[in-house]
Amino acid sequence: MHSKRLTYFGLLGRFADAEFASEALFAALNLIGLYHDSILVRAAESLEPSKKPIPSAHNKYTRYWINLSKTYQRASFALTFLQYTDVLMEMGVQKKWGKQAKWRLITTIEFIKVICRIILFYMTQERTVVNPTIPRREIDPSIFNQEENSTTGNQTWIGQNTRCERDNLSSVINNNTTFNNNIINDYLMSKVLYSEDIRKPSELVHRLHGIGKFAELLYIIRPLIYVFALQKYGNRSWKPWVLSIFIELLAKVFFDHFYKKKVPGGYRWISTLEKEEHKRRIRLFLFYILRGPFYEKFTRPKINNFCQSVSNKPILSLFGGILRDYQPLWENIYFYSASS
């Protein structure tokens, strides 16, 4: 999510409150995107079965719970809304009411996020909370144009024994495309089913119990503990930084133990969706280099030296300028590196 903000780097430093304007643009585009996605999903439901896009494991799983539980739906959209707007709200409150009000807001937002994730955890019958908690955009709007422009001829046939509707081979070959083996291979590969494609949506993520359940709850409350520690010891103290990374590492160790001992086949046999989520959590450790005393003592001097060394070099100086523009945000805006 944070990387998308680079889209608006051109606004930074161009006028007063450029950072606030760029963040407002980021939040607005993402919220509009949520509404647009809901329109695409409803439109795709009217397509012929053979034309409907095959959902990914993530979308299959999250849409299942959204359709099953209104509580899950509300909690997931509330969490997504906060993730899209937390930086914007922090900027606005800090500008209007100062740092004390900002930290009250941060604590409130992190508390609500924890509540939302705990609700999602129990609504999914104690399964790992995947991120994002809502379906991703996977529907290409061009499929609707293809539907409108398709020929009026018979594009499907019905099996005599199974009575299942299938595409004619001619329906997958564009009239302007030379017939070749690649077309057939691409079409057949798109129809291949893997083990996860035939699993029930709820089976795409294992239920947690014992140490696995404790690990997930520990991971969920970690950001709130970090905020309380920051307010008690300050941003320059190593205690909040060490406490936060210790909790995340402890949760990871507990997860590894759970999958090794409690899941048949161990970590190698968990679903792709679970692997993606745990890889994402590992990548989020990189944000620790932008936090607290580690940033002050190690990361910031390195960034300053790099920017200084490339200041007179073409192209590289542009990249250095972008880093310079973003430094105040990393240093002063909590949610830029919060990974929550």
C-alpha positions in Angstrom: 0.0 0.0 0.0 2.7 2.5 0.9 4.5 2.1 -2.4 1.5 3.4 -4.3 2.2 6.8 -2.7 5.2 7.1 -5.0 2.7 7.7 -7.8 2.2 11.2 -6.5 5.8 12.2 -5.8 5.5 14.8 -8.4 3.4 16.9 -6.0 5.8 16.8 -3.2 7.6 20.1 -2.5 5.8 21.9 -5.4 3.5 24.0 -3.2 2.4 24.4 0.4 0.6 21.3 1.8 1.7 19.3 -1.2 2.1 16.2 1.0 -1.4 16.5 2.3 -2.8 17.0 -1.2 -1.0 14.0 -2.5 -2.2 11.8 0.4 -5.7 13.1 -0.1 -5.5 12.1 -3.8 -4.1 8.7 -2.8 -7.0 8.1 -0.4 -9.7 9.3 -2.7 -8.5 7.2 -5.6 -8.4 4.1 -3.5 -11.9 4.7 -2.0 -13.3 5.3 -5.5 -11.5 2.2 -6.6 -13.4 0.2 -4.0 -16.7 1.4 -5.4 -15.6 0.7 -8.9 -14.6 -2.8 -8.0 -18.0 -3.5 -6.6 -19.6 -2.4 -9.9 -17.3 -4.7 -11.9 -18.1 -7.6 -9.6 -21.9 -7.1 -10.0 -21.5 -6.7 -13.8 -19.3 -9.9 -14.0 -22.1 -11.9 -12.4 -24.3 -11.4 -15.5 -21.6 -12.9 -17.8 -21.9 -16.4 -19.2 -20.3 -19.0 -17.0 -17.6 -19.7 -19.6 -16.8 -15.9 -19.8 -16.5 -15.3 -16.0 -12.9 -14.8 -14.8 -11.6 -17.5 -12.5 -11.0 -15.9 -9.1 -7.7 -16.2 -7.3 -7.4 -18.1 -4.0 -7.4 -14.8 -2.2 -10.5 -13.5 -3.8 -12.3 -16.8 -3.5 -11.5 -16.9 0.2 -12.3 -13.3 1.1 -15.5 -13.1 -1.0 -16.7 -16.3 0.6 -16.6 -14.7 4.1 -17.9 -11.4 2.9 -21.0 -13.1 1.4 -21.4 -15.4 4.5 -21.1 -12.8 7.3 -22.3 -9.2 7.4 -20.1 -8.7 10.4 -17.0 -9.8 8.5 -18.1 -7.5 5.6 -18.4 -4.5 7.9 -15.1 -5.2 9.8 -13.1 -5.8 6.6 -14.4 -2.6 4.9 -13.8 -0.6 8.1 -10.2 -1.9 8.3 -9.6 -1.2 4.6 -11.0 2.3 5.0 -8.6 3.0 7.9 -5.6 1.6 5.9 -6.4 4.0 3.0 -6.9 7.1 5.1 -4.8 6.7 8.3 -1.9 8.8 7.0 -4.3 11.5 5.7 -6.1 11.7 9.1 -2.8 11.8 10.9 -1.5 14.7 8.8 -4.8 16.6 9.2 -5.0 16.3 12.9 -1.3 17.1 13.5 -1.7 20.2 11.3 -4.9 21.4 13.0 -4.4 20.4 16.7 -0.8 19.4 17.2 1.2 16.3 18.3 -0.8 15.4 21.4 -4.0 15.2 19.4 -2.1 13.3 16.7 -1.0 10.6 19.2 -4.5 10.2 20.6 -5.7 9.7 17.0 -3.0 7.1 16.3 -3.9 5.2 19.4 -7.6 5.3 18.5 -7.0 4.1 14.9 -4.7 1.3 16.0 -7.2 0.2 18.6 -10.0 0.1 16.0 -7.7 -1.8 13.7 -7.0 -4.4 16.4 -10.8 -4.7 17.1 -11.5 -5.2 13.4 -8.8 -7.9 13.0 -10.0 -9.7 16.1 -13.5 -9.7 14.7 -12.2 -11.0 11.4 -10.2 -13.7 13.2 -13.2 -15.0 15.0 -15.6 -14.6 12.1 -13.4 -16.8 10.0 -13.5 -19.4 12.8 -10.0 -18.6 14.1 -8.0 -18.5 10.8 -5.1 -16.3 9.9 -6.3 -12.8 8.9 -5.1 -12.2 5.3 -4.3 -8.8 3.9 -6.1 -7.2 2.2 -9.2 -8.5 3.9 -11.4 -7.7 0.9 -11.1 -9.1 -2.7 -8.5 -7.6 -5.0 -9.3 -6.2 -8.4 -8.9 -9.0 -10.8 -11.7 -8.3 -13.3 -10.5 -6.7 -16.6 -13.2 -4.2 -17.8 -12.3 -5.2 -21.4 -14.1 -8.5 -20.9 -17.4 -6.6 -21.1 -16.4 -5.1 -24.5 -15.5 -8.6 -25.7 -18.9 -9.8 -24.6 -20.6 -7.0 -26.5 -18.5 -7.4 -29.7 -18.6 -11.2 -29.8 -20.1 -12.7 -32.9 -23.7 -13.8 -33.0 -22.8 -17.3 -34.0 -23.0 -20.3 -31.6 -20.0 -19.9 -29.3 -20.8 -22.9 -27.1 -21.9 -26.5 -27.2 -23.6 -28.7 -24.7 -22.4 -32.2 -24.0 -24.9 -35.0 -24.7 -24.1 -36.9 -21.5 -23.0 -34.3 -19.0 -25.2 -31.5 -20.3 -22.4 -29.1 -19.4 -21.9 -26.0 -21.5 -18.5 -25.7 -23.1 -16.8 -23.2 -25.4 -16.4 -23.9 -29.0 -12.7 -23.9 -30.1 -13.5 -21.2 -32.6 -14.8 -18.9 -29.8 -11.3 -18.6 -28.3 -9.6 -17.7 -31.6 -9.7 -14.1 -32.6 -10.6 -13.6 -36.3 -7.6 -11.3 -36.8 -5.2 -13.7 -35.2 -3.2 -16.4 -37.0 -4.2 -19.8 -35.8 -1.3 -21.5 -34.0 -0.5 -23.9 -31.2 0.1 -21.1 -28.7 -3.5 -20.1 -28.9 -4.6 -23.6 -28.0 -2.0 -24.0 -25.3 -3.0 -20.7 -23.7 -6.6 -21.6 -23.8 -6.1 -25.0 -22.3 -3.8 -23.7 -19.6 -6.4 -21.2 -18.6 -8.8 -24.1 -17.9 -6.4 -26.2 -15.8 -7.6 -26.8 -12.3 -5.2 -27.1 -9.4 -5.9 -28.6 -6.0 -6.7 -25.2 -4.5 -9.3 -24.6 -7.3 -11.5 -27.4 -6.1 -11.1 -26.7 -2.3 -13.9 -25.1 -0.4 -13.1 -21.4 0.1 -12.9 -21.9 3.9 -10.3 -24.7 3.5 -7.8 -22.3 1.8 -6.6 -21.2 5.2 -6.1 -23.6 8.1 -7.9 -23.1 11.4 -5.6 -22.1 14.2 -5.6 -23.5 17.7 -3.2 -23.6 20.6 0.1 -21.9 19.9 -1.1 -20.9 16.4 -4.0 -19.0 17.8 -1.8 -17.3 20.3 0.6 -16.3 17.6 -2.1 -14.7 15.5 -3.5 -12.8 18.4 0.0 -11.7 19.4 0.6 -10.4 15.8 -2.7 -8.6 15.8 -2.2 -6.6 19.0 1.5 -5.9 18.3 0.9 -2.4 16.7 -1.2 -1.2 19.7 1.5 -2.4 22.1 4.1 -0.5 20.0 2.1 2.7 20.1 1.7 2.5 23.9 5.4 1.9 24.2 6.2 4.9 22.0 4.1 7.1 24.1 5.7 5.9 27.3 9.4 5.8 26.3 9.6 8.1 23.3 10.5 7.6 19.7 14.3 7.8 20.4 14.3 4.9 22.9 15.3 1.5 21.8 12.6 -0.2 24.0 9.6 0.3 21.8 11.6 -0.8 18.7 13.0 -3.9 20.4 9.7 -4.8 22.0 7.8 -4.6 18.7 10.3 -6.6 16.6 10.5 -9.2 19.4 6.8 -9.7 19.4 6.7 -10.1 15.6 9.6 -12.6 15.7 8.0 -14.5 18.6 4.7 -14.7 16.6 6.7 -16.0 13.6 8.4 -18.7 15.7 5.1 -19.8 17.1 3.6 -19.9 13.6 6.4 -22.0 12.3 6.1 -24.4 15.2 2.3 -24.7 14.7 2.6 -25.5 11.0 5.4 -27.9 11.6 3.7 -29.9 14.4 0.0 -29.4 13.8 -0.5 -29.2 10.0 -0.1 -32.5 8.0 2.9 -32.1 5.7 4.2 -29.1 7.6 4.8 -25.7 6.1 5.4 -27.1 2.6 1.8 -28.2 2.3 0.0 -25.1 3.4 -2.0 -23.2 0.8 -0.6 -20.6 -1.6 -2.8 -18.0 0.1 -1.2 -18.8 3.5 2.3 -18.7 2.1 1.6 -15.3 0.5 0.4 -13.9 3.7 3.4 -15.1 5.7 5.8 -13.9 3.1 4.1 -10.5 3.2 4.5 -10.3 6.9 8.2 -11.1 6.5 8.6 -8.3 4.0 7.1 -5.9 6.5 10.1 -6.3 8.7 11.9 -3.9 6.3 9.9 -1.1 7.8 11.9 -1.4 11.0 14.8 0.3 9.2 12.6 3.4 9.0 11.6 3.4 12.6 12.9 4.9 15.9 16.5 4.9 16.9 17.5 2.4 14.1 16.5 5.0 11.6 18.1 7.9 13.5 21.5 6.1 13.9 21.8 4.0 10.8 19.3 4.6 8.0 19.1 8.4 8.0 22.9 8.9 7.8 23.0 6.4 4.9 20.2 8.2 3.0 21.8 11.6 3.6 25.2 10.4 2.4 23.6 8.8 -0.7 21.6 11.9 -1.6 24.7 14.1 -1.1 26.8 11.8 -3.3 24.3 11.8 -6.2 23.3 15.4 -6.0 25.4 16.3 -9.1 24.7 13.2 -11.1 22.0 13.0 -13.8 19.0 10.7 -13.2 20.4 9.6 -9.8 20.0 13.1 -8.5 16.3 12.9 -9.3 16.0 9.7 -7.2 17.9 11.4 -4.4 15.5 14.3 -4.6 12.6 12.0 -4.1 14.2 10.4 -1.1 14.8 13.9 0.3 11.2 14.8 -0.2 10.0 11.7 1.6 12.4 11.9 4.6 10.2 14.3 6.6 7.2 12.0 6.1 9.1 8.9 7.4 10.4 10.9 10.3 7.2 12.7 11.3 4.2 10.6 10.2 3.8 7.4 12.2 1.6 5.5 9.7 4.1 5.9 6.8 6.2 3.1 8.4 3.7 1.5 10.7 2.9 -1.5 8.5 -0.4 -1.9 10.3 
